[in-house]
Amino acid sequence: MGDLKAIEYKRFEDIKHIREDGSEYWSARELAPALEYAKWENFSKVIERAMIACENSGHSVSDDFPEVRKIVEAGATSKPKKDYELTRYACYLIVQNGDPRKEVID
């Protein structure tokens, strides 16, 4: 069991981004597959629950879940898709509000 947690932690740290100012963030679109969510629609519901928990804890949703738009290539076209630059705390709340049937979340 400890090995699984170490692998999951490494996977989480491997998708971390560092801004020029040294602050860290995780892309929600990269975090979703790491937490075994295949569909964005399902993962976005978890994000919404985590945002409510963030607000209830007295934190600023706009600070912990800043929304960004990223251009995604889709065949011959490209269109902007919603993403979030999540703080470590936001990621924690997402895991807490995720599907407990998923081994990576349990």
N, C-alpha and C positions, 0 to 999 in steps of 0.2 A: 504494500500500500504506500509506503514512503517513497518508493521509486516512482510510482505513478504521480505523486504530488510534485516530485522534483522535475519530472518531464513536463508537467503542466506549467510549472513556474517558469522553466526555461522557455517554453513556447510563448508564454506571456511576455517575458522580458525580450525575446527575440523580435517581437513586433512593436516594441516601444520606439517612439521617435523623440528626438531631442531638438528643440528649437535653438535658434542662434543665441537666445538669452539664457540657455541652459535648462529651461523648463521642459518637462517631459509630457508626452501625451500618447494616447493610443487611438488609432482610427477605429471607429465602430465597425466599419466595413471589413476590416482585418480581424477584429476581435470576434465577430460573429462565427466564422468558420472554426476559429480556435476553441470556441465554446460549443461546437458541434451544431450550430444553427445553419441549415442549408438555405432557408428562405429569409430574405430581409424582412418581409412582412411579419414573420413570427418574432424575429429579433427586435423589431421596432416596438412591439408591444412590451417586451421586457424593458427596453429603454424608457418607455413611458412610465412604467411602474417604478423604475429606479429614479426617475425625475421627481415623482411624487414623494418618494422616500427622502430624496435630497432636500426638497422643499420643507418637508416635515421635520427634518433634522436641523433646520435653520441655516443651511448652506444656500448659496446662490446657484440656481440651476444654470444660469447663463455663464457662470464661471467654471462650473464642473462639466457642463455638457454644451460647449459652444458649437453651434451648427455651422457647417461649412458646405460648400457645393464643390464637387469634383467632377471634372469632365471624364466620362467613360466612353471609350470607343465601342461602338456597337455596329459591326459590319462597316458599311460605307458612311455611316453617320456617327456623330458624337453628340451626347447630350449631358447636361449637368445632372448629377445625382446627389441626393442629400447624404451627408455623412456628419459625424460628430468627432471632435478632437477631445477625447475623454481624459480627465484627470485620473490618477490612481484611485482616488476616492470614488469617482463615478464608476470605474471598473468594478470596484468592490461592491457597490450597490447593485450593479447589473448582475453579478454572480449571486448576490443574496436574493434577487428577485427572479432569477432564472428557473428553468424547468428542473426540479430536483430529480427527475428520472434520468437525466443525463449524467453519465458517470463522471465527466469532467467537472460538473457543478456539485455533485453530491459530496 
